[in-house]
């Protein structure tokens, strides 16, 4: 028999408190003031980076291909979620998975 939620709550809360205790006693480091951003320097750095892109052609190709593949995979996931809810009738309370952004 699986333990109920109330039986699991106390040990879980105790462990969370135990591991969170150092956060209450450690001081935050002092913040260092950063120099103001110089837009001309930022754009000069970007120009230099894009001028050197020929030296790292395979890395640039990897980044572009990686972006395109992730975009395709995410699109498939979204369309399958819409298909599962509209065509199959799957709703969130029928499954054991609870997305962190919804109920």
C-alpha positions, 0 to 999 in steps of 0.5 A: 500500500502506498503512503498517503500524502499526509504521511509523506509531507512531514519527512519531505518538509523536514528534508527541505528545511534541512537542506535550506538552512544554509541559505538562511546563514550565508550572506549575499556577496556585495554587489559590484557596480558595473560600468555603463554599457557603451553601445558603440563597443557592443556593436563593434564587438558584434561586427568583429564576431560576424567578420570572424564567422568564416573561421568557424563555419561548421559551428555556425552551421551547427547552431543554425541546424540545431535551431531548425531541428528544435523548432521542428520538434517543438512544432510537432509537440504542439500539434500533437498536443492539439491533436490529442485534445481535439481528435482523441479527446485527451484532457489534462485530468485524464492523464497523470502528467500535470504540466507546470504551467497549467492546472 
